[in-house]
C-alpha cells in the first residue's frame, strides 16, 4: 500500500504523519509511507487545505486530522487483499 501525507510541515501535518505511522505499525500493514511537502506537488491532488492523506493515488482526506478510529477505518478499507 502506498500512503502519502500531504503538508508543508505544519503541526497538523506532522500529527497526521505520526498517527499514520502508528496505525500502520499497530495493524502490521505493509505500507510505503511518504511525506509530500512541495506545494506544487500537493496542488496536483487539488488540495486547498492541508494536511492531506492519499492512499494508492486517491485523496481520502484533506484539511483536517481524522480521528484515530477514522484513520484506522480508512486504512482498513484500502488494504488490498
Secondary structure, 3 states (H helix, E strand, C coil): CEEEEECCCCHHHHHHHHHHHHHHHHCCCCCEEEEECCHHHHHCCCCCCCCEEEECCEEEEECCCCCHHHHHHHHHHCCCC
